[in-house]
């Protein structure tokens, strides 16, 4: 075989690879760092990231290592009623509003809401207009506990429709619904998920939940010319924004303080509790050489804030605080016996 | 001649017994004066504890507040009885009249603050920090025949009432660290008051107290140990209650407890040195403070096994600490007795806690009374063992006599006098006998 053949197979091979790459959008991905990916793919990626942390919360609690590490006492067991953590009673009573207007500033949606029900074929109805959205009237009223659902078109024969950019929403974006009297409920985007049109978790989207959710639905995925149908559905899960006080508490939680006044006296390593009701416990770390620390104890927040170590005088210690979400504070100042 | 002989014989019979008693005893923490000081310390410090928890529990609307107020009244009655034993019925009644206003105003003030009734609060405050100290100060000054000057008494009583209110105010403000810091200061002050008061009473009634003094080194040691032991009991039971309630101030009671351990340690250090103090601290913390907290954790989790485990640790502690005390005192405190003494204390702590958990509050504070008073036995037993172990350290040196010269040096000096006297008596007796024969 001569030189020519080698060149030939070489060129054909490269061309084949290039074509293959084009077909699979490799270049677009490489060039744009995934910014302008195909609708479905992007959403799927977001979805897979969110899934475990958002939707499967209850299952997570079952094998929550935190629950094994720290014991959180049942609040109702508290003798001191002043310590019982009560939610804002006003919020608790919120029966919700009948939404007439939807606004999603992040994607420039500002539209009327129609009421929709269940179609004869069992589907959730959608508004005739591609510029308005439909609130599934049998669902929960926004503001109340449960899943409230709003659907809108992604596109029409003429081009993009009201929820065309729904896929661009990001975690943390705000969604506001208003009733005819101007009363508002604002939700925060928690997750984006896409599902095959014929295999969506209906229970998850429409069923009961102890959360206050508003779920936005539109079509996504490839448009199937034969059935006139997008092959997937995009669901944007949002949750009612907390009151200002709750937000403030959340902020404190984010800046979880490290325990103060860590001291070693005799066999006791003691510290001052972190005054934050989300703290569920503390971790005690010790080191023989002052450099490599290992965790030696987990102390639940209801216990005495001390760790007993018969050889405490031989080690250096630090303590961290842990909150109910598993966040761990920075290490405290290191302490040794005096 | 016969007369002289009879007199000498009488002395011969009498003197040896007195003299022997003196030489055998050496310094002691158990004197009538030290007993009075300890009794007053116990009643007054318990009074302070009940005052503060009565106020804070009234403010919280706690379920056990009535039982605390009953305990406060019971304590006032005991104080009255102590006064009666010294000054008779009339004096006791006078005392009661003055004192009643105080133990009623104390929870009254808390109630007024709780309900935002400023006028009533101000009135109660005025009563407690102005009128009451003045009245009781005058009474005590008169009763002691001026040995306790009225203005001194008034000042210290006012400071005491201020302590109680400072604890309460800090508690209401949520400044728990300050609350328990002040608690410790206020608790300590009760021992100053009992010392001054018992000193004045003893000076006034020297005969009744057998010419013993309240401020000998041995009596001071006994008082220090009384204070440390009883404060520990108060903080331990309070810690367990607060832990069980998961009260906001729980961590601050444990903080105060740790401070208290440090104080106890330095007391041990001043007696037995650093090594013993370190050893004390380890034993004290490991299966004692930590185990008492484990009892609470076990109860909160309704975990019987853990509770048993915690009790076993407390048993271990009573063994270990009993051994420590016995060894430290060179066996002056026999090991078995020491172990038993320590375990009795643990039983008091457990019982007080269990009654609280079972919401039997009347029994809770009866147990508290008993357990708190018991610590004064511990202080007495332990101090006496230490004094017997180191008689030289606790001997009163004439050079340390106060300028006021309130009494005579009770032990050393008189021993010599008696010995001299005995020798003289024997000698003169011998001379007499010789003469008679001659």
Interface residues (C-beta under 8 A of the other chain):
Chain A: X71 X73 X77 X78 X79 X80 X82 X83 X265 X266 X267 X268 X270 X272 X273 X300 X302 X303 X304 X305 X306 X308 X310
Chain B: X60 X63 X239 X243 X244 X245 X246 X247 X248 X251 X254 X255 X258 X261 X262 X265 X278 X281 X282 X284 X285 X286 X289 X290 X293 X296 X297 X300 X301
